[in-house]
């Protein structure tokens, strides 16, 4: 789209302003991406700001936080099911999404504090939120950063209208780009789709020295939900137990990025399976983001058993950078991340065979870990930011 001439920006207010997912927690993968991008920006002399909920504790040490009161135009800080349905109906009729508009209106107002490009991260109707932001800031360059599958409630025509408002649509993998392209069909907004792979900080995620000795340790880290596939790993572990192989395994994470919440029925089912295998399989429900690098270094094998089209797979690249031998499903962007350095599987039997080989052959396990580290070094945040700068434009 062609924008009107932009008024002269105030150098003291100019920055890259990120709009994170409404009401997200600090430990979400999306916020980890924003944190790394703002850190890289700072290292290159570019200021960053993050528009984020005013009732969450966030850690963005290299960015200014713009607090957003999401209840300013809503009686609550989330959308009801009936509001989502009503929005989907009015959106398909070309009448706009009133509830999402009210959700993003205070975001647009918070953006008054800065000048420069606005980067809206889509994790919760971010594409629809472009409308309220562009209405208040029609002259500022606007970008959509797609981390997940866009809302299925968007019709093709509506999605085309949303994406037309952006200068570019940044996709975290080729798999995400292809999914968005399929949704918009043969339309000029496809030309706005750009792949910028996520990265990893190899100075934060690095191999243990020396490598842990003893019984090989397997790691799953992520959301405890069926689509993430921890039950697939648990089934493979049962097969390893039946083969009388020696190992330990740790499942790190919970259904939400918070501690102290009641377990879901799915989490309880996983724990019942764990008790049948034995105490060498354990759970850690919640871990602060700052503790994660050390956890990787306490293990030798990372498993990413996603049962959906994983957009990218930050856990995979972090585990690889930490020198862990890696196994993953061939879903979504995972093959783009792992390349030839990862062993891929489709079901628990295949995973059990991979794990058995890595457990019983320490030389092969070490070789695959070194290969994984080399691949991860090709996917640094420095390279990600350098690519993103070509999309956003010069400072």
Secondary structure, DSSP 8 states (H G I E B T S, - for coil): ----------TTTB-EEEE--TT--TTSHHHHHHHHHHHHHHHTT--EEEEEETTS----TTSEEEEE-TTSSSSSSS--HHHHHHHHHHHHTTS--HHHHHHHHHHHHHGGG-BS-EEEEESSSHHHHHHHHHHH-TTS-EEEEE-S---TT--HHHHHHHHHTSSEEEESSHHHHHHHHHHH-SSGGGGGEEE----B-TTTS---SS---SS-EEEEES--SGGGTHHHHHHHHHHHHHTT---EEEEE--SSS-SS----HHHHHHHHHHHHH-TTEEEE----GGGHHHHHHT-SEEEE--SS--S--HHHHHHHHTT-EEEEE--TTHHHHHGGGEEEESSHHHHHHHHHHHHH-HHHHHHHHHHHHHHHTTSBHHHHHHHHHHHH---
